[in-house]
Each structure stands twice: as C-alpha cells, then as structure tokens.
Amino acid sequence: FICPSIFAILAMVFICVGTVAQGHSIALQNWHFWLVLVIYPFWGVFIQVLLQSMLMRHLNWFFTGSDEDGVLDSLGKSRAVCW
C-alpha cells in the first residue's frame, strides 16, 4: 500500500510540474476532476475485492471440486485435497 501511494503522489507532482513547465494551467474548477478524485479510491477497492473473490472461488473449485466446501473444510474432512 505504501509503495503505490508514494508512486501516485510522485506522479501527481511530476504531472503538475510538467504542466507548469509547458505553460499550461491545471483546471481544478472542472467538476469531472473532483468526481474522479472522490470515486476512484472506492472503485479501485471494489474492483480489487471483486477480482480477488472471483479468483479465490475458481481456485477453491479447482482444488476441492465443489462450491460448498472450501479448501480448509476439505482438509478437515480428509487429509488430502481432492483433485
């Protein structure tokens, strides 16, 4: 979490410096900018959870052959994972 946050802050600084160096202005009065700035972190967390849950469900089915039992449930019932 720390490294991506530092990268994002540095990227924003470089974008601002580059914008000023080229003689352009940063349009902070644009409502799209503020909307994306507010929604983006929540959207990123939602997509991360969604992808992680899909991956874990598929891996669970691959190792156990069932959607009802998890890997830990299967290990508790028998000491071998069902292939």
C-alpha positions in Angstrom: 0.0 0.0 0.0 2.9 2.4 0.8 4.8 2.0 -2.5 1.8 2.6 -4.8 0.7 5.6 -2.7 4.2 7.1 -2.9 4.2 6.4 -6.6 0.8 8.1 -7.1 1.9 11.2 -5.1 5.2 11.5 -7.1 3.3 11.0 -10.4 0.9 13.8 -9.4 3.8 16.1 -8.5 5.6 15.3 -11.8 2.3 15.9 -13.8 1.8 19.3 -12.0 5.5 20.3 -12.6 5.3 19.3 -16.2 2.1 21.2 -16.7 3.5 24.3 -15.3 6.8 23.9 -17.2 4.8 23.7 -20.5 2.9 26.8 -19.6 -0.5 25.2 -19.3 -2.9 25.6 -16.4 -4.4 22.9 -14.2 -8.2 23.2 -14.4 -9.2 22.5 -10.8 -12.6 24.1 -11.4 -13.7 21.2 -13.6 -16.2 19.0 -11.8 -15.0 15.8 -13.6 -11.7 16.1 -11.8 -13.3 16.2 -8.4 -15.7 13.5 -9.2 -13.0 11.1 -10.3 -10.8 12.1 -7.4 -13.6 11.1 -4.9 -14.9 8.0 -6.7 -11.6 6.4 -7.8 -10.4 5.0 -4.5 -13.7 3.3 -3.7 -14.0 2.0 -7.3 -10.4 0.6 -7.0 -11.2 -1.2 -3.8 -14.4 -2.6 -5.2 -12.7 -3.9 -8.3 -9.9 -5.4 -6.2 -12.3 -7.3 -4.0 -14.4 -8.4 -7.0 -11.4 -9.8 -8.8 -9.9 -11.4 -5.7 -13.2 -13.1 -4.8 -13.6 -14.5 -8.4 -10.0 -15.8 -8.3 -10.5 -17.4 -4.9 -13.8 -19.0 -5.9 -12.2 -20.5 -9.0 -9.2 -21.8 -7.1 -11.4 -23.2 -4.5 -13.4 -25.1 -7.1 -10.2 -26.3 -8.8 -8.8 -27.8 -5.6 -12.0 -29.1 -4.0 -14.3 -29.7 -6.9 -17.1 -28.1 -5.0 -18.6 -24.6 -4.4 -19.9 -25.5 -1.0 -16.8 -26.8 0.7 -13.6 -24.7 1.0 -10.0 -25.9 0.9 -9.9 -25.8 4.7 -13.1 -27.8 5.0 -11.8 -30.4 2.7 -8.6 -30.7 4.7 -10.6 -31.0 7.9 -12.6 -33.9 6.5 -9.8 -35.8 4.9 -6.1 -35.0 5.0 -5.8 -35.0 1.2 -7.1 -32.4 -1.2 -9.4 -33.7 -3.9 -8.0 -33.3 -7.4 
